[in-house]
Amino acid sequence: MSEPKLKAKLFVHAAIRRCGLAAMPVVVARKGDEDAGTVLVKVNRGDGTADIYTQARDAEGRLGWLRSTGPQPVEDARAEAVISRARDIDYDLWVLEVDSRDGTVPFIERVIGG
């Protein structure tokens, strides 16, 4: 049995709040469907590199985050290409951009396969 998932708009508002409490800059770069949109997070490292995380479920159905760009940060242009491809596939997609030099994000607590 999989965990229930928050509506996208509610999740985004909670994520923004958690970043605010951590004094971490965050921007909604693209607004998706308020109910069923998927959330993609771009973590800007401040050195021209970024990580991309996408919501996903593991084999047991538990919600977590998948690092879409692999284990290491990638050049910003490559990260933007990943976002562009995802937007072409999913019109309901939300994109959050978070600035974090060390790559940590307060609402990304469980990374699948990482």
N, CA, C and O atoms as a GROMACS GRO file, in nm:
protein
  456
    1MET      N    1   0.085  -0.118   0.000
    1MET     CA    2   0.000   0.000   0.000
    1MET      C    3   0.089   0.123   0.000
    1MET      O    4   0.180   0.133   0.082
    2SER      N    5   0.064   0.216  -0.089
    2SER     CA    6   0.146   0.336  -0.096
    2SER      C    7   0.091   0.446  -0.005
    2SER      O    8  -0.028   0.450   0.025
    3GLU      N    9   0.181   0.534   0.036
    3GLU     CA   10   0.144   0.647   0.121
    3GLU      C   11   0.060   0.745   0.040
    3GLU      O   12   0.076   0.755  -0.081
    4PRO      N   13  -0.031   0.817   0.106
    4PRO     CA   14  -0.104   0.920   0.033
    4PRO      C   15  -0.010   1.035  -0.004
    4PRO      O   16   0.091   1.057   0.063
    5LYS      N   17  -0.043   1.105  -0.109
    5LYS     CA   18   0.039   1.215  -0.157
    5LYS      C   19  -0.038   1.345  -0.142
    5LYS      O   20  -0.156   1.352  -0.177
    6LEU      N   21   0.028   1.448  -0.091
    6LEU     CA   22  -0.034   1.580  -0.079
    6LEU      C   23  -0.064   1.637  -0.216
    6LEU      O   24   0.004   1.604  -0.314
    7LYS      N   25  -0.165   1.722  -0.224
    7LYS     CA   26  -0.189   1.794  -0.348
    7LYS      C   27  -0.066   1.880  -0.375
    7LYS      O   28  -0.004   1.931  -0.282
    8ALA      N   29  -0.033   1.896  -0.501
    8ALA     CA   30   0.091   1.964  -0.540
    8ALA      C   31   0.101   2.104  -0.483
    8ALA      O   32   0.206   2.141  -0.430
    9LYS      N   33  -0.005   2.182  -0.491
    9LYS     CA   34   0.000   2.320  -0.443
    9LYS      C   35   0.029   2.325  -0.293
    9LYS      O   36   0.107   2.408  -0.249
   10LEU      N   37  -0.033   2.237  -0.216
   10LEU     CA   38  -0.009   2.232  -0.072
   10LEU      C   39   0.135   2.192  -0.042
   10LEU      O   40   0.199   2.249   0.046
   11PHE      N   41   0.186   2.093  -0.116
   11PHE     CA   42   0.325   2.051  -0.097
   11PHE      C   43   0.420   2.167  -0.127
   11PHE      O   44   0.514   2.191  -0.050
   12VAL      N   45   0.397   2.238  -0.236
   12VAL     CA   46   0.484   2.349  -0.275
   12VAL      C   47   0.484   2.458  -0.168
   12VAL      O   48   0.589   2.511  -0.133
   13HIS      N   49   0.367   2.492  -0.117
   13HIS     CA   50   0.360   2.594  -0.012
   13HIS      C   51   0.436   2.549   0.114
   13HIS      O   52   0.505   2.629   0.176
   14ALA      N   53   0.423   2.422   0.149
   14ALA     CA   54   0.495   2.370   0.265
   14ALA      C   55   0.647   2.370   0.241
   14ALA      O   56   0.724   2.402   0.331
   15ALA      N   57   0.688   2.336   0.120
   15ALA     CA   58   0.831   2.336   0.086
   15ALA      C   59   0.888   2.477   0.094
   15ALA      O   60   0.998   2.497   0.145
   16ILE      N   61   0.814   2.574   0.043
   16ILE     CA   62   0.858   2.714   0.049
   16ILE      C   63   0.871   2.758   0.194
   16ILE      O   64   0.967   2.825   0.230
   17ARG      N   65   0.776   2.720   0.275
   17ARG     CA   66   0.779   2.756   0.418
   17ARG      C   67   0.902   2.696   0.486
   17ARG      O   68   0.970   2.764   0.562
   18ARG      N   69   0.929   2.569   0.460
   18ARG     CA   70   1.046   2.504   0.522
   18ARG      C   71   1.176   2.569   0.478
   18ARG      O   72   1.268   2.585   0.559
   19CYS      N   73   1.184   2.608   0.352
   19CYS     CA   74   1.304   2.679   0.305
   19CYS      C   75   1.315   2.815   0.372
   19CYS      O   76   1.424   2.857   0.411
   20GLY      N   77   1.202   2.884   0.387
   20GLY     CA   78   1.203   3.012   0.455
   20GLY      C   79   1.251   3.002   0.598
   20GLY      O   80   1.327   3.087   0.645
   21LEU      N   81   1.207   2.899   0.668
   21LEU     CA   82   1.251   2.878   0.806
   21LEU      C   83   1.400   2.851   0.815
   21LEU      O   84   1.464   2.881   0.916
   22ALA      N   85   1.456   2.794   0.709
   22ALA     CA   86   1.600   2.765   0.704
   22ALA      C   87   1.678   2.879   0.639
   22ALA      O   88   1.798   2.865   0.614
   23ALA      N   89   1.610   2.991   0.610
   23ALA     CA   90   1.672   3.106   0.543
   23ALA      C   91   1.739   3.065   0.412
   23ALA      O   92   1.849   3.109   0.379
   24MET      N   93   1.669   2.980   0.338
   24MET     CA   94   1.719   2.928   0.211
   24MET      C   95   1.634   2.982   0.096
   24MET      O   96   1.513   2.960   0.094
   25PRO      N   97   1.695   3.053   0.000
   25PRO     CA   98   1.618   3.107  -0.112
   25PRO      C   99   1.552   2.998  -0.196
   25PRO      O  100   1.614   2.897  -0.228
   26VAL      N  101   1.425   3.019  -0.230
   26VAL     CA  102   1.351   2.925  -0.313
   26VAL      C  103   1.257   3.005  -0.403
   26VAL      O  104   1.201   3.107  -0.362
   27VAL      N  105   1.240   2.957  -0.526
   27VAL     CA  106   1.155   3.023  -0.625
   27VAL      C  107   1.071   2.917  -0.695
   27VAL      O  108   1.120   2.809  -0.727
   28VAL      N  109   0.944   2.949  -0.719
   28VAL     CA  110   0.862   2.863  -0.804
   28VAL      C  111   0.892   2.905  -0.947
   28VAL      O  112   0.843   3.008  -0.993
   29ALA      N  113   0.973   2.827  -1.016
   29ALA     CA  114   1.013   2.859  -1.152
   29ALA      C  115   0.905   2.824  -1.254
   29ALA      O  116   0.900   2.882  -1.363
   30ARG      N  117   0.820   2.729  -1.218
   30ARG     CA  118   0.709   2.691  -1.306
   30ARG      C  119   0.597   2.637  -1.221
   30ARG      O  120   0.617   2.550  -1.137
   31LYS      N  121   0.478   2.690  -1.243
   31LYS     CA  122   0.360   2.645  -1.170
   31LYS      C  123   0.288   2.540  -1.253
   31LYS      O  124   0.259   2.560  -1.371
   32GLY      N  125   0.259   2.427  -1.190
   32GLY     CA  126   0.188   2.319  -1.257
   32GLY      C  127   0.046   2.306  -1.208
   32GLY      O  128  -0.011   2.400  -1.152
   33ASP      N  129  -0.012   2.190  -1.228
   33ASP     CA  130  -0.148   2.163  -1.184
   33ASP      C  131  -0.153   2.164  -1.032
   33ASP      O  132  -0.071   2.101  -0.966
   34GLU      N  133  -0.251   2.236  -0.976
   34GLU     CA  134  -0.259   2.254  -0.831
   34GLU      C  135  -0.292   2.126  -0.757
   34GLU      O  136  -0.256   2.112  -0.640
   35ASP      N  137  -0.358   2.033  -0.821
   35ASP     CA  138  -0.397   1.910  -0.754
   35ASP      C  139  -0.304   1.793  -0.782
   35ASP      O  140  -0.258   1.725  -0.690
   36ALA      N  141  -0.275   1.769  -0.910
   36ALA     CA  142  -0.207   1.646  -0.948
   36ALA      C  143  -0.068   1.666  -1.007
   36ALA      O  144  -0.009   1.571  -1.059
   37GLY      N  145  -0.016   1.787  -1.002
   37GLY     CA  146   0.114   1.811  -1.064
   37GLY      C  147   0.228   1.740  -0.992
   37GLY      O  148   0.223   1.720  -0.870
   38THR      N  149   0.329   1.703  -1.066
   38THR     CA  150   0.451   1.646  -1.011
   38THR      C  151   0.546   1.760  -0.977
   38THR      O  152   0.544   1.864  -1.044
   39VAL      N  153   0.628   1.742  -0.874
   39VAL     CA  154   0.720   1.847  -0.832
   39VAL      C  155   0.862   1.804  -0.869
   39VAL      O  156   0.905   1.693  -0.836
   40LEU      N  157   0.933   1.892  -0.936
   40LEU     CA  158   1.074   1.874  -0.970
   40LEU      C  159   1.150   1.985  -0.899
   40LEU      O  160   1.106   2.100  -0.899
   41VAL      N  161   1.264   1.952  -0.838
   41VAL     CA  162   1.342   2.050  -0.762
   41VAL      C  163   1.480   2.063  -0.824
   41VAL      O  164   1.552   1.964  -0.841
   42LYS      N  165   1.516   2.186  -0.857
   42LYS     CA  166   1.651   2.217  -0.903
   42LYS      C  167   1.726   2.279  -0.786
   42LYS      O  168   1.683   2.381  -0.732
   43VAL      N  169   1.836   2.218  -0.747
   43VAL     CA  170   1.918   2.269  -0.638
   43VAL      C  171   2.039   2.338  -0.698
   43VAL      O  172   2.131   2.272  -0.746
   44ASN      N  173   2.039   2.470  -0.695
   44ASN     CA  174   2.150   2.549  -0.748
   44ASN      C  175   2.262   2.552  -0.645
   44ASN      O  176   2.241   2.592  -0.531
   45ARG      N  177   2.381   2.508  -0.685
   45ARG     CA  178   2.494   2.500  -0.593
   45ARG      C  179   2.574   2.629  -0.583
   45ARG      O  180   2.660   2.639  -0.496
   46GLY      N  181   2.549   2.727  -0.668
   46GLY     CA  182   2.619   2.854  -0.662
   46GLY      C  183   2.753   2.856  -0.733
   46GLY      O  184   2.822   2.958  -0.732
   47ASP      N  185   2.790   2.745  -0.795
   47ASP     CA  186   2.918   2.738  -0.865
   47ASP      C  187   2.899   2.697  -1.012
   47ASP      O  188   2.992   2.650  -1.077
   48GLY      N  189   2.776   2.716  -1.062
   48GLY     CA  190   2.747   2.679  -1.200
   48GLY      C  191   2.701   2.536  -1.216
   48GLY      O  192   2.683   2.488  -1.328
   49THR      N  193   2.682   2.466  -1.102
   49THR     CA  194   2.633   2.328  -1.108
   49THR      C  195   2.501   2.318  -1.033
   49THR      O  196   2.464   2.408  -0.957
   50ALA      N  197   2.430   2.207  -1.056
   50ALA     CA  198   2.301   2.187  -0.992
   50ALA      C  199   2.271   2.038  -0.982
   50ALA      O  200   2.331   1.955  -1.050
   51ASP      N  201   2.176   2.007  -0.895
   51ASP     CA  202   2.118   1.873  -0.884
   51ASP      C  203   1.970   1.886  -0.918
   51ASP      O  204   1.908   1.990  -0.891
   52ILE      N  205   1.911   1.782  -0.977
   52ILE     CA  206   1.769   1.780  -1.005
   52ILE      C  207   1.709   1.661  -0.931
   52ILE      O  208   1.757   1.548  -0.942
   53TYR      N  209   1.604   1.687  -0.856
   53TYR     CA  210   1.531   1.582  -0.784
   53TYR      C  211   1.388   1.577  -0.834
   53TYR      O  212   1.326   1.680  -0.861
   54THR      N  213   1.336   1.455  -0.846
   54THR     CA  214   1.199   1.432  -0.888
   54THR      C  215   1.131   1.344  -0.785
   54THR      O  216   1.192   1.250  -0.734
   55GLN      N  217   1.005   1.374  -0.754
   55GLN     CA  218   0.930   1.287  -0.664
   55GLN      C  219   0.914   1.151  -0.728
   55GLN      O  220   0.887   1.140  -0.848
   56ALA      N  221   0.929   1.046  -0.646
   56ALA     CA  222   0.915   0.910  -0.697
   56ALA      C  223   0.874   0.819  -0.582
   56ALA      O  224   0.879   0.858  -0.466
   57ARG      N  225   0.833   0.700  -0.616
   57ARG     CA  226   0.799   0.598  -0.515
   57ARG      C  227   0.896   0.482  -0.529
   57ARG      O  228   0.937   0.445  -0.639
   58ASP      N  229   0.931   0.425  -0.414
   58ASP     CA  230   1.021   0.308  -0.416
   58ASP      C  231   0.939   0.182  -0.440
   58ASP      O  232   0.818   0.189  -0.464
   59ALA      N  233   1.003   0.066  -0.435
   59ALA     CA  234   0.936  -0.060  -0.463
   59ALA      C  235   0.823  -0.091  -0.366
   59ALA      O  236   0.729  -0.163  -0.400
   60GLU      N  237   0.831  -0.036  -0.245
   60GLU     CA  238   0.725  -0.058  -0.145
   60GLU      C  239   0.616   0.049  -0.153
   60GLU      O  240   0.520   0.044  -0.075
   61GLY      N  241   0.629   0.143  -0.245
   61GLY     CA  242   0.528   0.247  -0.262
   61GLY      C  243   0.548   0.370  -0.176
   61GLY      O  244   0.462   0.457  -0.172
   62ARG      N  245   0.662   0.378  -0.105
   62ARG     CA  246   0.690   0.494  -0.019
   62ARG      C  247   0.742   0.609  -0.104
   62ARG      O  248   0.824   0.591  -0.194
   63LEU      N  249   0.692   0.728  -0.073
   63LEU     CA  250   0.729   0.848  -0.147
   63LEU      C  251   0.868   0.895  -0.106
   63LEU      O  252   0.903   0.894   0.012
   64GLY      N  253   0.947   0.935  -0.204
   64GLY     CA  254   1.081   0.987  -0.179
   64GLY      C  255   1.124   1.072  -0.297
   64GLY      O  256   1.041   1.119  -0.375
   65TRP      N  257   1.252   1.091  -0.309
   65TRP     CA  258   1.308   1.174  -0.416
   65TRP      C  259   1.413   1.095  -0.492
   65TRP      O  260   1.493   1.022  -0.433
   66LEU      N  261   1.413   1.109  -0.622
   66LEU     CA  262   1.509   1.045  -0.711
   66LEU      C  263   1.598   1.154  -0.769
   66LEU      O  264   1.548   1.253  -0.822
   67ARG      N  265   1.729   1.135  -0.761
   67ARG     CA  266   1.822   1.233  -0.818
   67ARG      C  267   1.830   1.207  -0.968
   67ARG      O  268   1.896   1.114  -1.013
   68SER      N  269   1.762   1.292  -1.043
   68SER     CA  270   1.748   1.272  -1.188
   68SER      C  271   1.877   1.294  -1.265
   68SER      O  272   1.890   1.246  -1.378
   69THR      N  273   1.972   1.365  -1.207
   69THR     CA  274   2.096   1.398  -1.277
   69THR      C  275   2.213   1.311  -1.234
   69THR      O  276   2.326   1.337  -1.274
   70GLY      N  277   2.188   1.209  -1.155
   70GLY     CA  278   2.294   1.120  -1.112
   70GLY      C  279   2.353   1.162  -0.978
   70GLY      O  280   2.307   1.258  -0.916
   71PRO      N  281   2.456   1.090  -0.932
   71PRO     CA  282   2.508   1.111  -0.797
   71PRO      C  283   2.587   1.240  -0.777
   71PRO      O  284   2.602   1.286  -0.664
   72GLN      N  285   2.636   1.299  -0.883
   72GLN     CA  286   2.717   1.421  -0.872
   72GLN      C  287   2.643   1.539  -0.935
   72GLN      O  288   2.564   1.521  -1.027
   73PRO      N  289   2.668   1.661  -0.885
   73PRO     CA  290   2.609   1.779  -0.950
   73PRO      C  291   2.652   1.787  -1.096
   73PRO      O  292   2.761   1.743  -1.134
   74VAL      N  293   2.565   1.845  -1.178
   74VAL     CA  294   2.593   1.860  -1.321
   74VAL      C  295   2.598   2.008  -1.356
   74VAL      O  296   2.550   2.092  -1.280
   75GLU      N  297   2.655   2.039  -1.471
   75GLU     CA  298   2.658   2.177  -1.519
   75GLU      C  299   2.516   2.229  -1.532
   75GLU      O  300   2.424   2.154  -1.564
   76ASP      N  301   2.498   2.357  -1.507
   76ASP     CA  302   2.366   2.418  -1.509
   76ASP      C  303   2.293   2.396  -1.642
   76ASP      O  304   2.172   2.373  -1.643
   77ALA      N  305   2.364   2.403  -1.752
   77ALA     CA  306   2.301   2.383  -1.883
   77ALA      C  307   2.241   2.243  -1.895
   77ALA      O  308   2.134   2.226  -1.951
   78ARG      N  309   2.311   2.144  -1.841
   78ARG     CA  310   2.258   2.007  -1.845
   78ARG      C  311   2.135   1.995  -1.755
   78ARG      O  312   2.039   1.928  -1.791
   79ALA      N  313   2.139   2.060  -1.639
   79ALA     CA  314   2.024   2.058  -1.548
   79ALA      C  315   1.903   2.122  -1.616
   79ALA      O  316   1.792   2.070  -1.606
   80GLU      N  317   1.924   2.232  -1.684
   80GLU     CA  318   1.814   2.300  -1.755
   80GLU      C  319   1.758   2.212  -1.867
   80GLU      O  320   1.638   2.215  -1.894
   81ALA      N  321   1.844   2.134  -1.932
   81ALA     CA  322   1.798   2.043  -2.038
   81ALA      C  323   1.709   1.934  -1.978
   81ALA      O  324   1.609   1.895  -2.039
   82VAL      N  325   1.744   1.884  -1.861
   82VAL     CA  326   1.662   1.784  -1.793
   82VAL      C  327   1.525   1.842  -1.761
   82VAL      O  328   1.422   1.777  -1.782
   83ILE      N  329   1.522   1.965  -1.710
   83ILE     CA  330   1.396   2.032  -1.678
   83ILE      C  331   1.313   2.052  -1.804
   83ILE      O  332   1.192   2.029  -1.803
   84SER      N  333   1.376   2.095  -1.912
   84SER     CA  334   1.306   2.119  -2.038
   84SER      C  335   1.241   1.991  -2.090
   84SER      O  336   1.126   1.992  -2.133
   85ARG      N  337   1.315   1.880  -2.086
   85ARG     CA  338   1.259   1.752  -2.130
   85ARG      C  339   1.141   1.711  -2.043
   85ARG      O  340   1.040   1.662  -2.093
   86ALA      N  341   1.155   1.730  -1.912
   86ALA     CA  342   1.047   1.694  -1.820
   86ALA      C  343   0.922   1.777  -1.847
   86ALA      O  344   0.811   1.725  -1.842
   87ARG      N  345   0.940   1.906  -1.876
   87ARG     CA  346   0.825   1.993  -1.906
   87ARG      C  347   0.758   1.952  -2.037
   87ARG      O  348   0.637   1.963  -2.050
   88ASP      N  349   0.836   1.905  -2.133
   88ASP     CA  350   0.779   1.861  -2.260
   88ASP      C  351   0.690   1.738  -2.242
   88ASP      O  352   0.594   1.718  -2.316
   89ILE      N  353   0.724   1.656  -2.144
   89ILE     CA  354   0.650   1.532  -2.118
   89ILE      C  355   0.530   1.557  -2.026
   89ILE      O  356   0.423   1.500  -2.047
   90ASP      N  357   0.549   1.641  -1.925
   90ASP     CA  358   0.448   1.661  -1.820
   90ASP      C  359   0.410   1.808  -1.811
   90ASP      O  360   0.484   1.889  -1.754
   91TYR      N  361   0.295   1.841  -1.865
   91TYR     CA  362   0.249   1.981  -1.864
   91TYR      C  363   0.203   2.025  -1.725
   91TYR      O  364   0.188   2.145  -1.700
   92ASP      N  365   0.180   1.930  -1.635
   92ASP     CA  366   0.135   1.962  -1.499
   92ASP      C  367   0.252   1.983  -1.402
   92ASP      O  368   0.230   2.001  -1.282
   93LEU      N  369   0.373   1.982  -1.452
   93LEU     CA  370   0.494   1.986  -1.372
   93LEU      C  371   0.514   2.118  -1.298
   93LEU      O  372   0.499   2.226  -1.357
   94TRP      N  373   0.548   2.110  -1.170
   94TRP     CA  374   0.594   2.224  -1.092
   94TRP      C  375   0.745   2.218  -1.089
   94TRP      O  376   0.802   2.109  -1.081
   95VAL      N  377   0.813   2.333  -1.096
   95VAL     CA  378   0.958   2.338  -1.082
   95VAL      C  379   0.992   2.437  -0.971
   95VAL      O  380   0.958   2.555  -0.979
   96LEU      N  381   1.059   2.387  -0.868
   96LEU     CA  382   1.110   2.470  -0.760
   96LEU      C  383   1.260   2.483  -0.777
   96LEU      O  384   1.328   2.383  -0.803
   97GLU      N  385   1.313   2.604  -0.761
   97GLU     CA  386   1.458   2.624  -0.763
   97GLU      C  387   1.501   2.669  -0.624
   97GLU      O  388   1.451   2.768  -0.571
   98VAL      N  389   1.595   2.596  -0.568
   98VAL     CA  390   1.645   2.621  -0.434
   98VAL      C  391   1.794   2.649  -0.443
   98VAL      O  392   1.867   2.576  -0.512
   99ASP      N  393   1.842   2.753  -0.374
   99ASP     CA  394   1.985   2.781  -0.367
   99ASP      C  395   2.043   2.714  -0.243
   99ASP      O  396   2.000   2.742  -0.131
  100SER      N  397   2.140   2.624  -0.264
  100SER     CA  398   2.202   2.554  -0.153
  100SER      C  399   2.344   2.513  -0.193
  100SER      O  400   2.362   2.421  -0.273
  101ARG      N  401   2.442   2.579  -0.138
  101ARG     CA  402   2.581   2.550  -0.174
  101ARG      C  403   2.620   2.406  -0.142
  101ARG      O  404   2.696   2.344  -0.216
  102ASP      N  405   2.569   2.352  -0.030
  102ASP     CA  406   2.607   2.215   0.007
  102ASP      C  407   2.511   2.110  -0.048
  102ASP      O  408   2.531   1.990  -0.027
  103GLY      N  409   2.406   2.154  -0.117
  103GLY     CA  410   2.314   2.060  -0.182
  103GLY      C  411   2.202   2.008  -0.093
  103GLY      O  412   2.119   1.930  -0.139
  104THR      N  413   2.198   2.050   0.033
  104THR     CA  414   2.091   2.003   0.120
  104THR      C  415   1.968   2.092   0.102
  104THR      O  416   1.978   2.213   0.081
  105VAL      N  417   1.853   2.029   0.112
  105VAL     CA  418   1.725   2.098   0.100
  105VAL      C  419   1.637   2.048   0.215
  105VAL      O  420   1.626   1.927   0.235
  106PRO      N  421   1.575   2.139   0.290
  106PRO     CA  422   1.503   2.098   0.411
  106PRO      C  423   1.389   1.999   0.388
  106PRO      O  424   1.356   1.923   0.479
  107PHE      N  425   1.329   1.998   0.272
  107PHE     CA  426   1.214   1.908   0.249
  107PHE      C  427   1.251   1.783   0.171
  107PHE      O  428   1.165   1.698   0.147
  108ILE      N  429   1.376   1.769   0.130
  108ILE     CA  430   1.420   1.646   0.064
  108ILE      C  431   1.488   1.561   0.170
  108ILE      O  432   1.608   1.574   0.195
  109GLU      N  433   1.408   1.474   0.231
  109GLU     CA  434   1.457   1.396   0.343
  109GLU      C  435   1.491   1.252   0.306
  109GLU      O  436   1.576   1.190   0.370
  110ARG      N  437   1.428   1.202   0.205
  110ARG     CA  438   1.448   1.061   0.168
  110ARG      C  439   1.482   1.052   0.020
  110ARG      O  440   1.397   1.078  -0.066
  111VAL      N  441   1.605   1.016  -0.009
  111VAL     CA  442   1.649   1.000  -0.147
  111VAL      C  443   1.649   0.852  -0.181
  111VAL      O  444   1.712   0.772  -0.112
  112ILE      N  445   1.578   0.816  -0.285
  112ILE     CA  446   1.568   0.677  -0.328
  112ILE      C  447   1.695   0.640  -0.402
  112ILE      O  448   1.736   0.708  -0.496
  113GLY      N  449   1.755   0.533  -0.361
  113GLY     CA  450   1.878   0.486  -0.426
  113GLY      C  451   1.997   0.573  -0.398
  113GLY      O  452   2.096   0.569  -0.472
  114GLY      N  453   1.991   0.651  -0.292
  114GLY     CA  454   2.103   0.740  -0.264
  114GLY      C  455   2.136   0.756  -0.121
  114GLY      O  456   2.228   0.830  -0.086
   0.00000   0.00000   0.00000
